Amino acid sequence: MCVRCSRITDEPVVVSEVHSASGPGFTVYACSECAPLYPPVPDVFNLLGGMR
Protein backbone atom coordinates (compact mmCIF):
# COMPACT_ATOMS: atom_id res chain seq x y z
CA MET A 1 0.00 0.00 0.00
CA CYS A 2 1.29 3.47 -0.88
CA VAL A 3 2.19 5.56 2.15
CA ARG A 4 1.05 8.76 0.42
CA CYS A 5 -2.17 7.95 -1.48
CA SER A 6 -3.08 4.64 0.25
CA ARG A 7 -3.57 2.83 -3.06
CA ILE A 8 -2.76 -0.87 -3.27
CA THR A 9 -0.04 -1.46 -5.87
CA ASP A 10 1.45 -4.56 -7.48
CA GLU A 11 4.76 -2.74 -7.97
CA PRO A 12 5.67 -1.00 -4.69
CA VAL A 13 8.75 1.23 -4.52
CA VAL A 14 10.82 1.47 -1.32
CA VAL A 15 10.87 5.12 -0.19
CA SER A 16 12.13 4.76 3.39
CA GLU A 17 13.40 2.29 5.97
CA VAL A 18 12.47 2.92 9.59
CA HIS A 19 14.81 1.46 12.19
CA SER A 20 13.87 0.77 15.79
CA ALA A 21 16.06 0.15 18.83
CA SER A 22 13.29 -1.72 20.65
CA GLY A 23 12.31 -4.20 17.92
CA PRO A 24 12.21 -4.82 14.21
CA GLY A 25 11.96 -1.84 11.92
CA PHE A 26 9.83 -1.62 8.82
CA THR A 27 9.99 -0.60 5.18
CA VAL A 28 7.83 2.21 3.77
CA TYR A 29 6.48 1.80 0.25
CA ALA A 30 4.89 4.09 -2.34
CA CYS A 31 3.24 3.52 -5.69
CA SER A 32 5.18 4.38 -8.85
CA GLU A 33 3.27 7.67 -9.23
CA CYS A 34 4.03 8.92 -5.69
CA ALA A 35 7.59 7.52 -5.34
CA PRO A 36 9.29 10.40 -7.23
CA LEU A 37 7.96 12.79 -4.56
CA TYR A 38 10.28 11.22 -1.97
CA PRO A 39 14.06 11.67 -1.74
CA PRO A 40 16.14 8.61 -2.69
CA VAL A 41 16.87 6.07 0.05
CA PRO A 42 20.53 6.62 1.07
CA ASP A 43 23.02 3.85 0.40
CA VAL A 44 24.53 2.78 3.73
CA PHE A 45 27.96 2.29 2.15
CA ASN A 46 27.97 5.89 0.87
CA LEU A 47 26.99 7.12 4.33
CA LEU A 48 29.92 5.28 5.89
CA GLY A 49 32.32 6.85 3.42
CA GLY A 50 35.86 5.68 4.06
CA MET A 51 35.14 3.89 7.34
CA ARG A 52 36.39 0.29 7.32
C-alpha positions in Angstrom: 0.0 0.0 0.0 1.3 3.5 -0.9 2.2 5.6 2.2 1.1 8.8 0.4 -2.2 8.0 -1.5 -3.1 4.6 0.2 -3.6 2.8 -3.1 -2.8 -0.9 -3.3 0.0 -1.5 -5.9 1.5 -4.6 -7.5 4.8 -2.7 -8.0 5.7 -1.0 -4.7 8.8 1.2 -4.5 10.8 1.5 -1.3 10.9 5.1 -0.2 12.1 4.8 3.4 13.4 2.3 6.0 12.5 2.9 9.6 14.8 1.5 12.2 13.9 0.8 15.8 16.1 0.1 18.8 13.3 -1.7 20.6 12.3 -4.2 17.9 12.2 -4.8 14.2 12.0 -1.8 11.9 9.8 -1.6 8.8 10.0 -0.6 5.2 7.8 2.2 3.8 6.5 1.8 0.3 4.9 4.1 -2.3 3.2 3.5 -5.7 5.2 4.4 -8.8 3.3 7.7 -9.2 4.0 8.9 -5.7 7.6 7.5 -5.3 9.3 10.4 -7.2 8.0 12.8 -4.6 10.3 11.2 -2.0 14.1 11.7 -1.7 16.1 8.6 -2.7 16.9 6.1 0.0 20.5 6.6 1.1 23.0 3.8 0.4 24.5 2.8 3.7 28.0 2.3 2.2 28.0 5.9 0.9 27.0 7.1 4.3 29.9 5.3 5.9 32.3 6.8 3.4 35.9 5.7 4.1 35.1 3.9 7.3 36.4 0.3 7.3 
